C-alpha cells in the first residue's frame, strides 16, 4: 500500500434501532478515531430502512455535530438487502465495511480487517461462531447450509454473513449486479476476488429485539436456494421421471397379479395413497415453478431496489 490516505466507508443498515443506535455510533467513532491517523480517514453511512421509531432523528442529531456521519433515509422499509446496496452506492472509500447497527458485529475487528485488506485481499470476511445458540438452531443452520451448498452454484460458508470488508473492486462489482431479488451472501461468493476469513465469537444484541421473524427467515432461506441456480427445477424433472418409472413398474405388477390371480377390485388404500402422493408432488412442482416465474416477473419490471426520501449525501446519485 502507498502513503496516500485510505478512506474507509462503514455501512450500517438500520431499522428500529433507537435503543442502540447512539451507542453504535459512539462505539464506531471511538474505534475509528484510534485508527484515524495520517494514513486513514473514514465515513459512517447509516441507512435508515424506513424505521418507525426515533432511529433517524437520533442519527440526524449526531450527524449535525460530526461531518463524518452520513445518512440515507428510505421512503419505506425496503429490506436489509436494499439498504446494503444503497450504502455501497453512496460509499466514497477505497474500501467499505458492512456491519449491523445492533453491535452483534464487534467494531473491535475493524483494525484487523483493515490489516488484512492491506495485504491485498478484496474481501475480508468476519465469520462468527454459534456459541450461545440453541442446539436446535445450530442443527437447522447446519442442515440449511448443507442443503444450499449442495444445490447452488456458489458456496456459502456457515457463519459468514454480511459483516465483511470489501475493496473498491468488490464494491463496484456488487453495484453492477442490479437484480431485484438480491441475496448478498450468495452475491459475495459469486463475484469472487481474493478473500480471507477472520473468526469471532457470537454476540448477543446490546439492546432491542431481532427484526427477523420466522416467516422472514423462511423467505430468506428460499432466496438462498433459488437465487443462484435452477436445480430445484431439475429436481422436478428427475422426480417426475422417477415416479413415471415407479408407476410403470406398479402397472406391470398389477398386470402380473391379474394374470396370476384374476381381476380383483382395487383397494381403497392404494387409490388414496397414489392420489395423495401424486397430488402432493404436482403441487410442490408447481410451487417451485411458480417461485421462478414470480422472480422473472419481478425482474422484468426493473423496479428500483429502493427510493430515498432524504439524505445528507449530495454528491451521489441514489
C-alpha positions as CSV (number, residue, x, y, z in Angstrom):
1,X,0.0,0.0,0.0
2,X,1.2,3.6,-0.7
3,X,1.4,6.5,1.7
4,X,-1.8,8.1,0.4
5,X,-4.7,8.4,2.8
6,X,-7.0,5.4,2.7
7,X,-10.7,6.3,3.3
8,X,-12.9,3.6,4.8
9,X,-16.6,3.6,4.4
10,X,-18.6,1.9,7.2
11,X,-22.1,0.9,6.1
12,X,-24.8,0.2,8.7
13,X,-28.3,-0.7,7.7
14,X,-30.7,0.5,10.5
15,X,-34.3,-0.5,11.2
16,X,-35.9,0.5,14.5
17,X,-32.7,0.7,16.4
18,X,-33.4,3.7,18.6
19,X,-32.3,1.8,21.8
20,X,-28.8,1.1,20.5
21,X,-28.0,3.4,17.5
22,X,-26.4,6.1,19.7
23,X,-24.2,3.6,21.4
24,X,-23.3,2.1,18.0
25,X,-22.3,5.5,16.5
26,X,-20.2,6.4,19.6
27,X,-18.5,3.0,19.5
28,X,-17.7,3.2,15.8
29,X,-16.4,6.8,16.2
30,X,-14.2,5.8,19.1
31,X,-12.9,2.8,17.3
32,X,-12.2,4.7,14.1
33,X,-10.5,7.5,16.0
34,X,-7.9,5.0,17.2
35,X,-7.3,4.1,13.6
36,X,-7.7,7.6,12.2
37,X,-4.1,8.7,11.8
38,X,-2.4,10.2,8.8
39,X,-2.9,7.0,6.9
40,X,-6.7,6.6,7.3
41,X,-9.9,8.6,7.1
42,X,-13.4,7.2,7.4
43,X,-17.1,7.9,6.9
44,X,-20.0,6.2,8.7
45,X,-23.0,5.7,6.4
46,X,-26.2,4.9,8.3
47,X,-29.0,3.7,6.0
48,X,-32.4,4.1,7.8
49,X,-34.6,1.4,6.3
50,X,-38.0,3.1,7.0
51,X,-37.7,3.0,10.8
52,X,-40.9,3.7,12.7
53,X,-39.2,4.9,15.9
54,X,-36.7,7.7,16.6
55,X,-33.7,6.0,14.8
56,X,-33.5,8.6,12.1
57,X,-33.8,11.6,14.3
58,X,-31.0,10.3,16.6
59,X,-28.8,9.8,13.5
60,X,-29.6,13.3,12.2
61,X,-28.8,14.8,15.6
62,X,-25.5,13.1,15.8
63,X,-24.6,13.9,12.2
64,X,-25.2,17.6,12.8
65,X,-22.1,17.7,15.0
66,X,-20.0,15.2,13.2
67,X,-19.4,15.6,9.4
68,X,-18.1,12.0,9.1
69,X,-21.6,10.6,9.7
70,X,-23.7,10.3,6.6
71,X,-27.2,9.1,6.5
72,X,-29.8,7.9,4.0
73,X,-33.5,7.6,4.7
74,X,-35.7,5.3,2.6
75,X,-39.3,6.2,1.8
76,X,-40.4,3.0,3.4
77,X,-39.0,-0.3,4.6
78,X,-37.3,-2.0,1.6
79,X,-35.3,-4.5,3.5
80,X,-31.7,-5.0,4.5
81,X,-30.5,-6.1,1.0
82,X,-31.6,-2.7,-0.4
83,X,-30.1,-0.8,2.5
84,X,-26.7,-2.5,1.9
85,X,-26.9,-1.7,-1.9
86,X,-27.7,2.0,-1.1
87,X,-24.7,2.1,1.3
88,X,-22.4,0.6,-1.3
89,X,-23.6,3.1,-3.9
90,X,-23.0,6.0,-1.5
91,X,-19.6,4.9,-0.3
92,X,-16.6,7.1,-1.2
93,X,-14.0,4.9,0.5
94,X,-11.3,2.8,-1.1
95,X,-12.9,0.0,0.9
96,X,-16.2,-0.5,2.7
97,X,-17.1,-2.4,5.8
98,X,-20.7,-3.6,6.1
99,X,-22.0,-4.3,9.7
100,X,-25.2,-4.3,11.7
101,X,-26.1,-1.5,14.0
102,X,-27.1,-3.7,16.9
103,X,-23.4,-4.3,17.9
104,X,-23.6,-8.0,17.3
105,X,-20.8,-7.3,14.8
106,X,-17.9,-6.3,17.0
107,X,-16.3,-3.0,15.9
108,X,-13.0,-4.1,17.5
109,X,-12.5,-6.3,14.5
110,X,-12.2,-3.3,12.2
111,X,-8.4,-2.8,12.6
112,X,-7.8,-6.4,12.0
113,X,-10.0,-6.3,8.9
114,X,-8.1,-3.3,7.6
115,X,-4.8,-5.1,8.2
116,X,-5.9,-8.0,6.1
117,X,-7.1,-5.6,3.4
118,X,-3.6,-4.0,3.3
119,X,-2.2,-7.5,2.4
120,X,-4.2,-7.3,-0.8
121,X,-7.4,-9.1,0.0
122,X,-10.6,-7.8,-1.8
123,X,-12.9,-9.4,0.7
124,X,-12.2,-9.8,4.4
125,X,-15.0,-11.9,5.8
126,X,-15.9,-12.0,9.5
127,X,-17.1,-15.4,10.4
128,X,-19.0,-15.9,13.7
129,X,-19.2,-18.9,15.9
130,X,-22.6,-20.2,17.0
131,X,-21.6,-20.2,20.7
132,X,-24.7,-19.5,22.9
133,X,-27.2,-20.6,20.3
134,X,-29.6,-23.5,21.0
135,X,-28.8,-26.9,19.7
136,X,-31.9,-26.8,17.6
137,X,-30.8,-23.6,15.9
138,X,-27.3,-24.9,15.3
139,X,-28.7,-28.2,13.8
140,X,-31.1,-26.4,11.4
141,X,-28.4,-23.9,10.4
142,X,-26.0,-26.7,9.6
143,X,-28.7,-28.6,7.6
144,X,-29.7,-25.4,5.7
145,X,-26.1,-24.6,4.7
146,X,-25.5,-28.2,3.7
147,X,-28.7,-28.2,1.5
148,X,-27.8,-24.8,0.0
149,X,-24.2,-25.8,-0.8
150,X,-25.4,-29.0,-2.5
151,X,-27.9,-27.1,-4.5
152,X,-26.4,-23.8,-5.6
153,X,-23.6,-23.0,-7.9
154,X,-21.6,-20.9,-5.4
155,X,-20.5,-22.0,-1.9
156,X,-21.9,-20.2,1.2
157,X,-20.0,-20.7,4.4
158,X,-21.9,-21.2,7.7
159,X,-21.3,-18.2,9.9
160,X,-20.0,-16.0,7.2
161,X,-22.7,-13.2,6.8
162,X,-22.8,-9.6,5.7
163,X,-20.1,-8.4,8.2
164,X,-17.2,-8.0,5.9
165,X,-14.7,-5.6,4.3
166,X,-14.9,-5.1,0.5
167,X,-12.3,-3.4,-1.6
168,X,-13.3,-0.8,-4.2
169,X,-13.1,-3.5,-6.9
170,X,-15.5,-5.7,-5.0
171,X,-17.8,-2.7,-4.2
172,X,-18.1,-1.9,-7.9
173,X,-18.8,-5.5,-8.7
174,X,-21.6,-5.6,-6.2
175,X,-23.1,-2.4,-7.5
176,X,-23.1,-3.7,-11.1
177,X,-25.3,-6.6,-10.0
178,X,-28.7,-4.9,-10.4
179,X,-31.2,-7.8,-9.9
180,X,-34.3,-7.0,-7.9
181,X,-34.2,-10.2,-5.8
182,X,-30.8,-9.8,-4.0
183,X,-29.2,-12.4,-1.8
184,X,-26.0,-10.8,-0.8
185,X,-24.5,-13.9,0.9
186,X,-24.6,-15.6,-2.5
187,X,-23.6,-12.4,-4.4
188,X,-20.5,-12.0,-2.3
189,X,-19.4,-15.5,-3.2
190,X,-20.4,-15.1,-6.8
191,X,-18.2,-12.1,-7.6
192,X,-15.1,-13.9,-6.4
193,X,-11.9,-12.0,-5.9
194,X,-9.2,-12.7,-3.3
195,X,-10.6,-13.3,0.1
196,X,-9.7,-14.2,3.7
197,X,-11.7,-15.0,6.8
198,X,-11.5,-13.8,10.4
199,X,-13.2,-15.7,13.2
200,X,-15.0,-14.1,16.1
201,X,-17.3,-15.2,19.0
202,X,-21.0,-14.9,18.6
203,X,-22.5,-11.9,20.4
204,X,-25.9,-11.0,21.8
205,X,-27.7,-7.8,20.8
206,X,-26.8,-4.9,23.1
207,X,-30.5,-3.8,23.2
208,X,-33.8,-4.2,21.4
209,X,-35.1,-7.3,19.7
210,X,-34.3,-9.1,16.5
211,X,-36.2,-7.9,13.4
212,X,-36.0,-11.4,11.9
213,X,-39.3,-13.3,12.3
214,X,-39.7,-17.0,11.5
215,X,-41.6,-16.0,8.3
216,X,-38.8,-13.7,7.2
217,X,-36.1,-16.3,7.9
218,X,-38.0,-18.9,5.8
219,X,-38.3,-16.4,2.9
220,X,-34.6,-15.6,3.2
221,X,-33.8,-19.3,3.2
222,X,-35.8,-19.8,0.0
223,X,-34.0,-16.8,-1.6
224,X,-30.7,-18.5,-0.9
225,X,-31.8,-21.7,-2.6
226,X,-33.4,-20.3,-5.8
227,X,-31.4,-17.2,-6.4
228,X,-28.3,-18.9,-7.9
229,X,-29.4,-22.0,-9.7
230,X,-32.1,-23.9,-11.5
231,X,-31.5,-27.2,-9.7
232,X,-34.9,-27.2,-8.0
233,X,-36.5,-27.2,-11.5
234,X,-34.3,-30.1,-12.4
235,X,-35.4,-31.9,-9.3
236,X,-39.0,-31.6,-10.5
237,X,-38.0,-33.3,-13.8
238,X,-36.0,-36.0,-12.0
239,X,-38.8,-36.7,-9.6
240,X,-41.3,-36.9,-12.5
241,X,-39.2,-39.4,-14.3
242,X,-38.7,-41.5,-11.1
243,X,-42.4,-41.5,-10.5
244,X,-43.1,-42.5,-14.1
245,X,-40.8,-45.5,-13.7
246,X,-42.4,-46.5,-10.4
247,X,-45.8,-46.2,-12.0
248,X,-44.8,-48.4,-14.9
249,X,-43.4,-51.0,-12.5
250,X,-46.6,-50.8,-10.5
251,X,-48.7,-51.3,-13.6
252,X,-46.6,-54.3,-14.5
253,X,-47.0,-55.7,-11.0
254,X,-50.8,-55.3,-11.3
255,X,-50.9,-56.9,-14.7
256,X,-48.9,-59.9,-13.5
257,X,-51.2,-60.1,-10.4
258,X,-54.3,-60.1,-12.7
259,X,-52.8,-62.9,-14.9
260,X,-51.9,-65.0,-11.8
261,X,-55.0,-64.4,-9.6
262,X,-57.6,-62.9,-11.9
263,X,-59.3,-59.5,-11.8
264,X,-59.8,-58.1,-8.3
265,X,-61.4,-54.9,-7.0
266,X,-58.7,-52.2,-6.5
267,X,-58.0,-51.4,-2.8
268,X,-59.2,-48.2,-1.3
269,X,-55.9,-47.7,0.5
270,X,-53.8,-48.0,-2.7
271,X,-56.0,-45.5,-4.6
272,X,-55.9,-42.9,-1.8
273,X,-52.1,-43.2,-1.4
274,X,-51.5,-42.7,-5.1
275,X,-53.8,-39.7,-5.3
276,X,-52.2,-38.0,-2.3
277,X,-48.7,-38.8,-3.4
278,X,-49.1,-37.6,-7.0
279,X,-51.2,-34.6,-5.9
280,X,-48.5,-33.5,-3.4
281,X,-45.7,-33.9,-5.9
282,X,-47.7,-31.9,-8.5
283,X,-48.3,-29.1,-6.0
284,X,-44.7,-28.9,-4.9
285,X,-43.5,-28.9,-8.5
286,X,-46.0,-26.1,-9.4
287,X,-44.8,-24.2,-6.3
288,X,-41.2,-24.4,-7.4
289,X,-42.0,-23.3,-10.9
290,X,-44.2,-20.5,-9.6
291,X,-41.3,-19.3,-7.4
292,X,-39.1,-18.9,-10.5
293,X,-41.9,-17.3,-12.6
294,X,-42.5,-14.8,-9.8
295,X,-38.9,-13.9,-9.7
296,X,-38.9,-13.4,-13.5
297,X,-42.0,-11.2,-13.2
298,X,-40.2,-9.1,-10.6
299,X,-37.0,-8.8,-12.6
300,X,-38.6,-7.8,-16.0
301,X,-40.4,-4.9,-14.3
302,X,-37.0,-3.4,-13.5
303,X,-38.2,-1.5,-10.4
304,X,-35.6,0.3,-8.4
305,X,-34.4,-1.5,-5.3
306,X,-35.3,1.4,-3.1
307,X,-36.4,5.1,-3.0
308,X,-34.6,7.7,-0.9
309,X,-36.8,10.2,0.9
310,X,-34.0,12.3,2.3
311,X,-30.2,12.2,2.8
312,X,-27.3,14.4,3.7
313,X,-25.2,12.9,0.9
314,X,-25.4,15.3,-2.0
315,X,-22.6,14.1,-4.3
316,X,-24.1,10.7,-5.2
317,X,-26.9,9.6,-7.4
318,X,-29.1,7.4,-5.1
